[in-house]
Amino acid sequence: MKPTDLRGILRYIPRFREKVFVVALDGAIVTDDNFATLLLDLAVLRSLNIRIILVHGAAAQIATLGTERGVRPSNLDGTGVTDPETLQLALTAANRLTHEILEGLAANDLRAVSTNAIIAHPLGILGGVDHQLTGKVERVDVEFLQNLLQQGVIPVVPPLGFDGDGKTYRVNSDAIAFSLADQLKATKLIYLTGSDGLLRQGKLLRQLRVTELQQVIGQHPGDLPPELLSKARFAVAACEAGVPRVHIINGREDEGLLAEVFSNEGIGTLIYANEYQQIRKALKKDIRSLIQLTKESVAAQELVKRTRTEIERRIGDYYLFEIDRNPVACVALHLYPEQRTGELAFLYVSRAHENQGIGRKLVQFVEEKARELELAKLVTLSTQAFTWFQSKAGYREGSAEDLPPTRRERYDASGRNSKVLVKELTGP
């Protein structure tokens, strides 16, 4: 789907309207050439009545400012010791970045305000080391932020926290973003970085359940890039706190934010807390989706055309594979109980989701269903995918004699000369 495809976006609007998205920007993203485009993406989200909170880091700017002033920062990301000199660098860098963000939002006719909504206290002495002016989020002024969001104002939150006496602390922006997403019950937490997503040993992870990421962090933390480990940990914490989806994406990618939010395949890494993919029975209301989903394959004569009436008559045979509640694949299991035979039919995976193992999952799902129903064998007909069924799914080539009588009649009348493939269901 193109990010600018209005029809693709429209299907998400009911789900996201009036919901909170926390968008966390690495400092380097704010000064990137793509930042102007990113602001346009945010304007699109606001136009759809999605409530946005922006959090920004400042590590890159603190490093640059330290070099300019001849000061070596004691830490860049707000996790180590923050001495007074480093706090001054952080204050200057954060204020400049916040102002730049406010300018950009104003240029896109978006109302925004810098806030002091993060109440912090000192991180304290850890392992015998006094972290001085490094802070930890104590609480979030939720009521203040909710009032701003209800008025259509975008809160911009710097990587700083303030205690009851007005003292300022340097706070890690990843931690701030997590706390905001948690306490404001955000629908999404989105980390915009300079990486294409969360990498494991150099390979991009596209979608993974929070328990999978938890296992990687616990057993193989060295597999993840050090600069992304903090985001990975807070992604796990956010999902465990009830945030349904956490995204880690490349903020330098043109239209990347919209592509991630408004398409199933996305561009980066999605960490999800609840069911993201599922196979479910089709309902009558899904018939239009089934026809639309498979129309290209029908036109290419990969699938036999089915009318709405034909599908409705046997709707209980059809199944949809959904990603985040959007149908991307389908299959049917037609039953011939007298012959203890099932037909695997209408198998289709959308072009955008090919080579992700979805077809194999659907085939395995049908086989499990057939075994539950105590069928003796499965048959399937194919004009173009027969080699896949033989090499990958364990089917053998059969003949028209293997088809149940009523199916044989339709086969002979079709003139498609499809190959008949058979799989005995005697094994586990």
PyMOL commands that set and color helices and strands:
alter all, ss='L'
color gray80, all
select helices_A, chain A and resi 6-10+13-16+27-30+35-47+59-69+84-107+142-150+173-183+210-219+221-223+226-241+256-261+284-299+308-313+315-317+337-339+351-353+358-372+386-392+400-402+405-414
alter helices_A, ss='H'
color red, helices_A
select strands_A, chain A and resi 20-25+51-56+112-114+118-122+125-126+129-130+135-140+154-157+160-162+168-170+188-193+199-200+203-204+207-209+245-250+269-272+277-281+318-323+326-336+341-349+377-382+396-397+419-424
alter strands_A, ss='S'
color yellow, strands_A
deselect
rebuild
show_as cartoon
